[in-house]
Amino acid sequence: MAESLEYLKLNKEQVKATTEFYELWDDIGPGNCDGNPEPYTGYGDDEGEAPRRVSARYMCSGCPLLIECGDLAALTNAQGVVRGGMVWAVGTNYQQNKKRWLKRKAELDG
């Protein structure tokens, strides 16, 4: 798996977390986005308009990997995608996204 992630230019910690995420994906079953990734990706620049926050929450509601997906998005500085019930906007400061995710995660753990 690590070789297939080289194009992302992830550091060792990010590669390890990504690999562990997909092992979990295989163990507990796929996320809501499995087989239909288009609504969850490709936002930013000229690629399409991102969904509203409430839509992102709905898209990911009930997903067995919700927390893990958001954690991975925060760690890898995901952009232009919906992960963990949040829109990770292109060009948004990494620290802002991470702070928003930690707040959202606390709500979910609530």
Secondary structure as the mmCIF struct_conf table of DSSP 4:
data_model
#
loop_
_struct_conf.conf_type_id
_struct_conf.id
_struct_conf.beg_label_comp_id
_struct_conf.beg_label_asym_id
_struct_conf.beg_label_seq_id
_struct_conf.end_label_comp_id
_struct_conf.end_label_asym_id
_struct_conf.end_label_seq_id
HELX_RH_3T_P HELX_RH_3T_P1 ALA A 2 LEU A 8
TURN_TY1_P TURN_TY1_P1 LYS A 9 LYS A 9
HELX_RH_AL_P HELX_RH_AL_P1 LYS A 12 ILE A 28
TURN_TY1_P TURN_TY1_P2 ASN A 32 GLY A 35
HELX_RH_3T_P HELX_RH_3T_P2 GLU A 38 TYR A 40
BEND BEND1 THR A 41 THR A 41
BEND BEND2 GLY A 44 GLY A 44
TURN_TY1_P TURN_TY1_P3 ASP A 45 ASP A 46
BEND BEND3 GLU A 47 GLU A 47
HELX_LH_PP_P HELX_LH_PP_P1 GLU A 49 ARG A 52
HELX_RH_AL_P HELX_RH_AL_P2 ARG A 53 CYS A 60
TURN_TY1_P TURN_TY1_P4 SER A 61 GLY A 62
TURN_TY1_P TURN_TY1_P5 PRO A 64 LEU A 65
HELX_RH_AL_P HELX_RH_AL_P3 LEU A 66 THR A 76
TURN_TY1_P TURN_TY1_P6 ASN A 77 ASN A 77
BEND BEND4 GLY A 80 GLY A 80
STRN STRN1 VAL A 81 ARG A 83
TURN_TY1_P TURN_TY1_P7 GLY A 84 GLY A 85
STRN STRN2 MET A 86 TRP A 88
TURN_TY1_P TURN_TY1_P8 VAL A 90 GLY A 91
HELX_RH_AL_P HELX_RH_AL_P4 TYR A 94 ASP A 109
#
